[in-house]
């Protein structure tokens, strides 16, 4: 049913991230779209005429900006549902 479309948490998070990048960091939006579509960074780098390391660094900055923003809101609201955002030290989202 159309009423329940988009209720998957992963879909909502992806939509939220895309909207955030569209409003806050336009340079991140194409990277987010590529990441969510499953493209590899080598393919993205080639299509943009950039080095893979530059794409990975930019994506790391984009994700860090999103995390800081979400954590700021979660910490301010005391929302425990976002605690996973603070556990990023052992993850590298740029390795894709």
N, C-alpha and C positions, 0 to 999 in steps of 0.2 A: 504494500500500500504506500502511496505517496506520503502519507502522514508520518511513516516511520523511516523514510529515506533519509540517510545522513545521520542516523543516530548511533552508528558505530563510533566508539571513542577514538579510534585511530583516524577515521575520516574527519571527525570534528577537529582533532588536533591538527591534522594536515591543513584543513580549511582555515583554521585560526592562524597557523603559521604563515600561510600564503597571504592572508589579509594583513597580518602584521608587517610582513616584508614589503607588501605593496604600499603601505602607508608610511612606514618608518625608514626603510633602507632599500630604495628601489634597486640598487646594485645586487641585492640578495635575492630578489624575487626570481630572476631567471635560474639562479642556482637552486633555489628551493623547488621550483617546478621540475628541473632536471632530476634532482635527487628523488623527489616523490614519484617521478615517472620511471625511475629505475635505471637511468643512464649512468654510465661510469664517468669518473672525472676525466679520464683520458679523452673520451668522446666529446665531453663538454668543452674541454680545453681546446681541442682541435677546432671545434665549430666556432669558438670565440677568438681563435688565433692567439691563445695565451698558453703559458707553460702549465703543466699539471700542478706543479708545486704552488703556483700563484692561485689557481682555482681552489686547491685544498686550503691554503691559508685564508683566502677570502671566506670560504664556507665555515671554517673554524671561527672566524670573527663574527659571521652572521649568527651562528648557533650560540656563541657566547653572549651576543647582544640580546637574543631572544631569551636565553636563560636568565640573564640579569633582570630583564624586564618582568618576566613571569615570577621570578623569585621575589623581586621587590613587591609585587602585588600580593603574592602569597604570604610573605612575611608580614606585610602590613595588615592583611586580613586574618592572619593566624590559620589559614587553610592548610591542614595537614595533607590534603590530597596532592599537593604539589611538592612534597618532600623529595621525591625522586630527582627533581631538578638539581638539587644540591650535590648529588652523587655523580659528578661528571669527571672527577679527577682520573678515574681509571678507564674512561671511554675516550675514543677518538672518532668523532663522527665524520671527520674529514677522510678517513680511510674507507673509501667506497669504490 
